[in-house]
Amino acid sequence: MAGIDDFVNKQKPGARFVITAQMLRMTPQQFDSLAQEWMEDGGPGFDVAGIPHRVVVDGQFYIGRITVQRHGEPE
């Protein structure tokens, strides 16, 4: 299973990219908790950029996808 570091390290510094629950093999509920932390504190090597996309599961809204920007200056 690919970890978040695998996805981040493939990106160039300054690049914007999407991270989804499916990419990390998580349920929307699990991903929502993690994404909430990233929104508050930043993620490992990136910051959240933009508004998270939410999905509905059993009548509840959960973050299912976020756009992030890798730390560092674009080359």
C-alpha positions in Angstrom: 0.0 0.0 0.0 1.3 3.4 -0.9 1.7 5.9 1.9 1.2 9.7 1.8 5.0 10.2 1.5 5.1 8.2 -1.7 2.6 10.5 -3.3 4.2 13.7 -2.0 7.8 12.8 -3.0 6.7 12.2 -6.6 5.7 15.8 -6.9 7.9 18.8 -7.7 8.4 21.5 -5.1 5.5 24.0 -5.4 3.3 21.6 -7.3 -0.4 21.4 -6.6 -2.0 17.9 -6.6 -4.9 16.0 -5.3 -5.0 13.4 -2.5 -8.1 11.2 -2.2 -9.3 8.7 0.3 -9.2 6.0 -2.4 -5.5 6.7 -3.1 -4.7 6.0 0.5 -7.1 3.1 0.7 -9.1 4.7 3.4 -12.8 5.2 4.0 -14.2 8.7 3.7 -14.6 8.7 7.4 -11.0 7.8 8.1 -9.7 10.3 5.5 -11.9 13.0 6.9 -10.2 12.8 10.2 -6.8 12.9 8.6 -7.7 15.8 6.3 -9.0 17.8 9.2 -5.6 17.6 10.9 -3.8 18.6 7.6 -6.1 21.6 7.3 -5.2 22.8 10.7 -1.5 21.9 10.9 -0.4 21.2 7.3 0.5 17.8 6.0 3.9 16.0 5.8 5.6 18.1 3.2 2.5 20.0 1.9 -0.2 22.5 2.8 -3.9 22.3 1.9 -4.7 24.6 -1.0 -8.3 25.2 -1.8 -11.6 23.9 -0.5 -11.9 20.2 0.3 -14.4 18.1 -1.8 -16.9 16.3 0.4 -18.8 13.1 -0.2 -22.0 12.0 1.5 -22.1 8.6 3.4 -25.2 7.7 5.2 -26.5 11.3 5.2 -23.2 12.7 6.7 -20.6 14.8 4.8 -17.0 13.7 4.9 -13.9 15.0 3.1 -13.1 12.6 0.3 -10.6 14.6 -1.7 -8.3 17.6 -1.1 -6.0 19.7 -3.2 -2.6 20.4 -1.7 0.6 22.2 -2.6 4.0 20.7 -1.9 6.4 22.8 0.2 9.3 24.4 -1.7 9.7 26.8 -4.5 8.8 25.8 -8.1 11.9 25.1 -10.2 
